[in-house]
Amino acid sequence: MRAVFGLVSLLVVLAIVGLLAKKQLSAVKSAPTLPTGVAEMPAGFSSAPAGATVQQQSQHMQQQFKDNLEKSLQQPRPMPEDKKADE
């Protein structure tokens, strides 16, 4: 009896997961897509030159990331003010 209950429970859970997966996949297929070339770039990044190969685009993005990282590391950190304890 216990094995039958376990098997039935497993089948019910499998059916629920299957229905949720089907619903999610149908929602993904019907989602609107952006036209080619309209993908948004993160702030601080510019697009690679027109006609660049994938390798050139990748190198351009890596260089921009390194430049932005170096720029942010050069900025001084705000120092916390010393709180003097009342004695």
Backbone hydrogen bonds, N-H to C=O, Kabsch-Sander energy under -0.5 kcal/mol:
donor,donor_aa,acceptor,acceptor_aa,energy
5,F,1,M,-2.3
6,G,2,R,-2.2
7,L,3,A,-2.4
8,V,4,V,-2.6
9,S,5,F,-2.3
10,L,6,G,-2.1
11,L,7,L,-2.2
12,V,8,V,-2.3
13,V,9,S,-2.4
14,L,10,L,-2.3
15,A,11,L,-2.2
16,I,12,V,-2.2
17,V,13,V,-2.6
18,G,14,L,-2.3
19,L,15,A,-2.3
20,L,16,I,-2.4
21,A,17,V,-2.5
22,K,18,G,-2.4
23,K,19,L,-2.4
24,Q,20,L,-2.4
25,L,21,A,-2.7
26,S,22,K,-2.1
27,A,23,K,-1.5
28,V,24,Q,-2.0
29,K,25,L,-2.0
30,S,26,S,-1.3
31,A,28,V,-0.9
38,V,35,P,-1.7
45,F,42,P,-1.7
52,A,49,P,-1.5
57,Q,53,T,-2.5
58,S,54,V,-2.5
59,Q,55,Q,-2.5
60,H,56,Q,-2.4
61,M,57,Q,-2.4
62,Q,58,S,-2.4
63,Q,59,Q,-2.4
64,Q,60,H,-2.2
65,F,61,M,-2.4
66,K,62,Q,-2.5
67,D,63,Q,-2.6
68,N,64,Q,-2.7
69,L,65,F,-2.6
70,E,66,K,-2.7
71,K,67,D,-2.4
72,S,68,N,-2.3
73,L,69,L,-2.1
74,Q,70,E,-1.3
75,Q,71,K,-0.7
84,K,82,D,-0.7
87,E,85,A,-0.5
